[in-house]
C-alpha cells in the first residue's frame, strides 16, 4: 500500500487542538507534583492517585451537589487527604531520603487503588459531562468539536496563571520558596515551616484532584486511571525540569502535541529515506524502518525524555547544578 501524504488542514487542526488539550491536562496533573518537588524535594509516586480520587469524589458528590459544586468540593477533600498523608506518613520518612519517599508513596498508591476497587468496583463508573456542557464548540468538515475539551484547557491555563501569581507576586509564595532554601531563617521570622510544607503538599494534591474532577467526566473514570496517567506525569516533570512550573507547561504541551500528531500519522522512516533513493532498501530491511508513526506514538514521550536527559540533564527549564 503506497504511502499517502495527503492530510487535510482540518485534520491537522484537530490533531493540534487535541494535543494541546491533552498537554494541558498533563499539566493540570503534573503541576501539583512539580510544586511539591520544587518546594519540598519530595517525589510523590502516589500523586496520580490524588488525580483518581478527585474524579471519584466528584462522581460521588455530583448527584448530591450538582456538577459545579462537585468539582469545587472534590479538590478540597483531596487536599485534606494530602495534608494527612504529609503529616502522618511522609514527615516521618522525609529525613531518610528519596528512596524511602518513593517506596512509601508507591505503597500508598497501591492502597488507594485497592480501596477504590473495593468501594466502586473494578469497572468504570458512569461519570459524564453534564448535559448543559455537552455541546459542540464548532464544526469542521462535518465533525463537532466538544466544548468541554476547550473548557478543560481553559481551566488548565487559569491554574497555571494562578500558581505563577501565587508563587511570584504574593507574600505566601515568598514564604513558601524561602522555606526550602532557608528553613531556619523562615522559622526565625516566626513562620512554622512544617505547617508550610504540609500546606504545600495539600495544595499540590488539590491541583491533581481538580484535574481528576474535571477530566474524569470527559475521559473514563476507572480504577486504572492513575496507572494510565501516572508514568506520563513523571515524564513531564523530568522533561520540563524538576521543580520548574514553566518547564512542566512546556513539556506537557510538547508531549501532548507530539503524541496527537503521531497517532494520526502514517509516516514511516522508509518514506523519508525514499527522498534519497533508499526507500526500496528500507522496505526490504523492514522492522523499525517500515513501522508507521502511529504505532510508535506511545513510545515517543519516553524517547523525548531520553533525548532531553542526554542533551540537557536538568530538563528544558530546570536549574543547572
BELVEN-V831530 format. One record per residue. N is the residue number from 1. PHI is phi in degrees with one decimal (none if undefined). NEAR is the number of other ideal C-beta (glycine too) atoms within 12 Angstrom. Layout:
<<N;PHI;NEAR> <N;PHI;NEAR>>
//
This chain:
<<1;none;9> <2;-67.0;12> <3;-79.1;23> <4;-109.3;13> <5;-103.1;14> <6;-80.1;10> <7;-129.6;18> <8;-74.3;16> <9;-62.2;12> <10;-62.8;18> <11;-62.8;21> <12;-65.4;20> <13;-63.3;21> <14;-61.7;28> <15;-63.2;30> <16;-65.7;26> <17;-64.7;29> <18;-62.4;31> <19;-65.3;33> <20;-65.5;32> <21;-65.0;38> <22;-63.6;37> <23;-62.9;38> <24;-66.8;40> <25;-64.0;46> <26;-59.0;49> <27;-65.3;50> <28;-56.7;51> <29;-79.0;55> <30;-75.4;54> <31;-59.5;51> <32;-64.0;47> <33;-65.6;51> <34;-63.5;50> <35;-62.3;46> <36;-63.8;45> <37;-70.2;39> <38;-63.5;38> <39;-89.9;38> <40;-118.7;38> <41;72.8;24> <42;-104.2;42> <43;-92.9;32> <44;-94.4;47> <45;-67.5;36> <46;-89.5;43> <47;-60.9;51> <48;-65.5;44> <49;-68.2;44> <50;-65.9;55> <51;-60.1;52> <52;-65.7;49> <53;-60.8;47> <54;-59.3;50> <55;-66.2;48> <56;-70.3;39> <57;-63.9;41> <58;-64.2;43> <59;-60.6;34> <60;-70.8;25> <61;-80.7;29> <62;-54.6;29> <63;-63.6;16> <64;-92.3;14> <65;-117.7;20> <66;94.0;15> <67;-64.4;29> <68;-64.8;20> <69;-68.0;19> <70;-64.4;32> <71;-77.9;40> <72;-87.1;25> <73;-75.2;27> <74;-58.4;44> <75;-62.8;39> <76;-65.6;28> <77;-64.3;31> <78;-64.9;44> <79;-60.2;33> <80;-61.0;26> <81;-64.9;34> <82;-61.0;45> <83;-62.3;28> <84;-64.6;20> <85;-63.2;39> <86;-66.4;38> <87;-69.9;20> <88;-106.2;16> <89;-122.6;26> <90;-66.0;40> <91;-60.2;24> <92;-83.9;15> <93;-114.0;24> <94;-57.7;29> <95;-71.2;12> <96;-90.1;15> <97;104.9;14> <98;-66.4;22> <99;-59.8;14> <100;-66.0;21> <101;-62.7;32> <102;-64.0;24> <103;-65.8;21> <104;-65.1;29> <105;-71.2;38> <106;-63.8;26> <107;-61.9;21> <108;-63.4;33> <109;-62.0;33> <110;-65.3;21> <111;-62.2;22> <112;-61.6;38> <113;-61.3;31> <114;-69.9;18> <115;-64.0;20> <116;-58.9;35> <117;-65.5;21> <118;-67.6;12> <119;-83.4;17> <120;-108.1;27> <121;93.1;15> <122;-92.2;14> <123;-112.4;13> <124;-63.6;23> <125;-97.2;27> <126;-89.8;17> <127;-102.5;34> <128;-126.4;24> <129;-64.8;26> <130;-62.3;23> <131;-58.0;10> <132;-70.4;13> <133;-109.7;22> <134;-94.8;18> <135;-145.0;18> <136;-84.8;16> <137;-76.9;21> <138;-163.4;18> <139;-129.2;14> <140;-130.4;19> <141;52.7;14> <142;79.1;11> <143;-110.3;17> <144;-81.2;16> <145;-105.3;25> <146;-62.0;26> <147;-62.5;22> <148;-63.8;31> <149;-59.6;34> <150;-64.1;23> <151;-62.9;30> <152;-60.0;40> <153;-62.7;35> <154;-63.0;21> <155;-63.2;32> <156;-63.6;36> <157;-66.4;25> <158;-61.3;21> <159;-60.8;38> <160;-60.9;31> <161;-63.6;20> <162;-64.4;24> <163;-64.5;37> <164;-60.7;22> <165;-65.1;15> <166;-62.5;26> <167;-78.8;30> <168;-109.5;17> <169;-118.1;14> <170;-122.4;15> <171;-64.5;14> <172;-60.4;21> <173;-62.4;26> <174;-63.8;20> <175;-64.4;29> <176;-62.7;34> <177;-67.1;26> <178;-69.2;23> <179;-65.0;31> <180;-76.3;27> <181;-89.5;19> <182;-135.1;17> <183;-61.8;23> <184;-65.2;13> <185;-65.8;15> <186;-64.3;23> <187;-65.2;18> <188;-65.1;13> <189;-85.1;17> <190;99.1;11> <191;-97.9;23> <192;-88.4;16> <193;-61.6;28> <194;-57.6;22> <195;-67.8;21> <196;-61.0;29> <197;-61.8;34> <198;-63.1;32> <199;-65.1;31> <200;-61.8;42> <201;-63.8;45> <202;-64.1;34> <203;-64.9;40> <204;-61.0;51> <205;-64.9;49> <206;-63.3;42> <207;-62.8;46> <208;-65.8;52> <209;-63.0;46> <210;-63.9;43> <211;-59.4;47> <212;-66.5;49> <213;-63.1;46> <214;-79.7;43> <215;-77.5;41> <216;-61.1;46> <217;-74.1;36> <218;-95.3;33> <219;-90.8;30> <220;-80.6;22> <221;-95.8;38> <222;-145.3;27> <223;-65.6;29> <224;-100.4;22> <225;-66.5;38> <226;-68.4;43> <227;-66.6;23> <228;-64.4;26> <229;-101.9;41> <230;-59.7;34> <231;-63.6;25> <232;-64.3;37> <233;-64.8;48> <234;-64.8;33> <235;-60.7;37> <236;-60.4;49> <237;-64.3;48> <238;-69.6;37> <239;-64.4;46> <240;-70.0;41> <241;111.5;32> <242;-55.6;37> <243;90.7;35> <244;-96.4;35> <245;-69.7;43> <246;-63.5;27> <247;-64.5;33> <248;-63.1;48> <249;-65.0;36> <250;-62.7;31> <251;-66.8;42> <252;-61.3;47> <253;-66.6;34> <254;-59.5;34> <255;-68.9;46> <256;-62.6;41> <257;-69.2;30> <258;-60.0;36> <259;-64.4;37> <260;-66.5;34> <261;-66.2;31> <262;-68.6;28> <263;-59.8;25> <264;-96.0;26> <265;-108.0;27> <266;-101.7;25> <267;-63.2;26> <268;-127.9;29> <269;-62.1;26> <270;-60.8;28> <271;-67.3;26> <272;-67.4;18> <273;-70.4;22> <274;-64.4;21> <275;-67.1;13> <276;-110.9;13> <277;78.1;10> <278;-113.6;17> <279;-63.5;21> <280;-62.7;16> <281;-63.1;16> <282;-64.5;24> <283;-64.6;21> <284;-68.1;13> <285;-68.8;17> <286;70.6;14> <287;63.9;13> <288;-61.0;16> <289;-66.8;23> <290;-110.0;27> <291;-75.1;23> <292;-78.1;22> <293;-59.0;29> <294;-62.1;20> <295;-75.3;19> <296;-101.4;26> <297;-57.3;29> <298;-66.8;19> <299;-93.2;22> <300;-59.1;29> <301;-57.4;36> <302;-73.8;23> <303;-65.6;22> <304;-62.2;34> <305;-61.4;30> <306;-61.0;17> <307;-63.6;21> <308;-65.1;30> <309;-65.4;20> <310;-73.6;11> <311;-84.2;13> <312;-146.7;23> <313;-56.1;19> <314;-79.9;20> <315;93.3;35> <316;-59.7;33> <317;-128.8;26> <318;-74.7;28> <319;-80.0;18> <320;-73.4;12> <321;-88.2;9>>
//
